[in-house]
Amino acid sequence: MLAALFQWCRIGMYLFGAIFCLWFGYWLKNYLIILDEQILFVLRESPYLSFSFSFWNANLTAGMLLCTLLLIAPIPKRRWMIFTIFAVLLLVTGLPLYIHFNTKRFNPDKLLRFSYSLILYNVGIALCFWGLVKVSFTRYRTLLSRFFLWIRDISPCPFLFTVFVNCVVLCSVISWCVFDGVPGYIDSCAYMFQARLFAQGSFYAPLPPEPDFFEAQNILMKGKWYSQYPPGYPALLALGVIFGIPWVINPILGALTIVCIYLLARELYTDSIAKISAVLASISSFFLFMSSEFMAHSSALFFITLAFLSFVLMVKKKRPLLSAVVCGASLGIALLCRPYTTVWICVPLGIAAIVAWKDLSLRYILIGAVPLLVACLAFLAYNYATTGHPLLFGYIALHGKAHYPGFHLDPGNERFHSIAQGFKYLLGNLNALNYYLFEWPIPSLFFACFFLAYGKKRFWEWLLVGWIGVLLVGHFFYYFNQLDFGPRFVYEALPALILLTSRGIVLSTRFLASWQQVSYEHAQNTLLLMLGGLFLFTFLVNVPATAKSYNYGTDITIQKYLDKAEVERALIFVEGKRTYQVHHSFNIPFPGPRIYSQNRGSENRRLAEKFPGYRYFIADEKEVVEVSIDEL
């Protein structure tokens, strides 16, 4: 009796410590800021609480907390295992905490907060795990077993249909609830502008009268009016514009990507790992938010994943002719969506083709190259139609040669992009993936790193590593990198990360069973319970905070007001850069019934005289006021 009481007290202490560490990690992530090389805590209800705590002391304290995992974790029979686990945790959590300082484009204070909070989360989860692992809850284990068996035994078609529909519905809800069903980010607004041009059958629009009133970021007005971006994604978005549902394009692309991830995992591994991968993708917060906005990354992700799936089928000689055509066409469309990313993706595929040359026919490779070549020629033709030269891209026409990758002056920050800066971006992307991929209270890369440390790596695993590696290396050379929507510049590596994570989860189950000397079913249920707890914490605590950070406070409030007031012909002078950017795409077709321009004060009358018969409005995000031409 006394021994049982002592056991429950010990479990209670573990769980109390876990709750405290998780709470403190959440508090640290939300209220810690960096100012003048000091650690500050900001509470909304009170003024600053300042502590003279340098970065080095903070990092030393974080390292000591990380080392406590050695004391918390039990020593297995093989002592080297615990040190390997510790090395994995150290790698994925402590990717040098100080490396991001003075990297302006990379939100250094945000990454430091994530690193510190992840270390506390790690300690909390370790305490929680060690408190629960010896507890036998027969009922929950039975329920978990039934759930796992249901997932395992359900046939692929109903499973994929359920996952597909859930993804489309969930992403559509996020799109409306978080992003108001409209593009709010600057890049997204430019994509929508070009999509409206495509929807009316044009590559560009003629310059409007008084062009300085209509200038917008990422939009060119050099003889023609069009966006700087490649044509692939705007062409897909134009389908949504034509049918009046542009907000559903990315959710559909996201759902199709999950189908491709499932099929890819089933070809490489087993149906169980394929289902785990599909479930992980469908509940990845990074994936869900990116599939709900209007960025081009979702289109590139789908076609790159489809290209990898087709390549695997081609190597395995499953309808190789069709697979070769689909692979080449997918890479071609991805090139039209995000050319820099796709060029790097071709590197591991090319190396894999050389390594697996015995299983590939040169005839199929050449056939697959045809649609890719057609896409390249289409890209050159589009450049010629817009910029006037087939090799002059919209980016370069707008920003100049400083926009090319390489080590040169950063045109945005007017500082040199160096090799050291490239390493900061590389490590920063890894650190950001650690948080954004799943937003777990442990590093999101833990299971993937665990598999790479322990698992048996074959040809396909090295291909997945190459898939991830080339994107990290590619943006080592690129001067621009930000955490808007997370580490979106390496977003296209998500399927490879998902597959490695699935493999790591299965391997961890076997490891846990041998470590704790319990049955495989017991280990499976325990790990499933922990994963359920991680995702519960994610969706109750972390995701709402992330959703708030994605709310850029911009909506098409002016357009809604004019719709409600049934105003047909209106010239609106818009206050606020972001509010104008959101409404800018409604200028296509031009001149339409409603024309949105920047508010230039006393110069407004000059533009108004070009549009007689229109009603005139001065508007911002909160108020729309009608004025006469004499009041302008």
Secondary structure, DSSP 4 states (H G I P E B T S, - for coil): -HHHHHHHHHHHHHHHHHHHHHHHHHHHHHHEEEETTEEEE--TTS--EEE---HHHHHHHHHHHHHHHHHHSPP-SSHHHHHHHHHHHHHHH-S-TTTTTT-GGG-HHHHHHHHHHHHHHHHHHHHHHHHHTT---HHHHHHHHHHHHHHHHS-HHHHHHHHHHHHHHHHHHHHHHHHTTS--SHHHHHHHHHHHHHHTT-S-BPPPSSGGGG--TTEEESSSEEESS-SHHHHHHHHHHHTT-GGGHHHHHHHHHHHHHHHHHHHHS-HHHHHHHHHHHHT-HHHHHHTTS--THHHHHHHHHHHHHHHHHHHTTSSHHHHHHHHHHHHHHHHHH-HHHHHHHHHHHHHHHHHTGGGS-HHHHHHHHHHHHHHHHHHHHHHHHHTSSTT--HHHHHH-GGGSSSSSEETTTTEE--HHHHHHHHHHHHHHHHHHTT--SS-TTHHHHHHHHHSPP-HHHHHHHHHHHHHHHHTTS-S----TTSSGGGGGGHHHHHHHHHHHHHHHHHHHHHHHT--HHHHHHHHHHHHHHHHHHIIIIIHHHHHHHH--S---HHHHHHHHTT--SEEEEE-SHHHHHHHHGGG-SSS-SEEEEE--GGGHHHHHTTSTT-EEEEE-SS-EEEE-GGG-
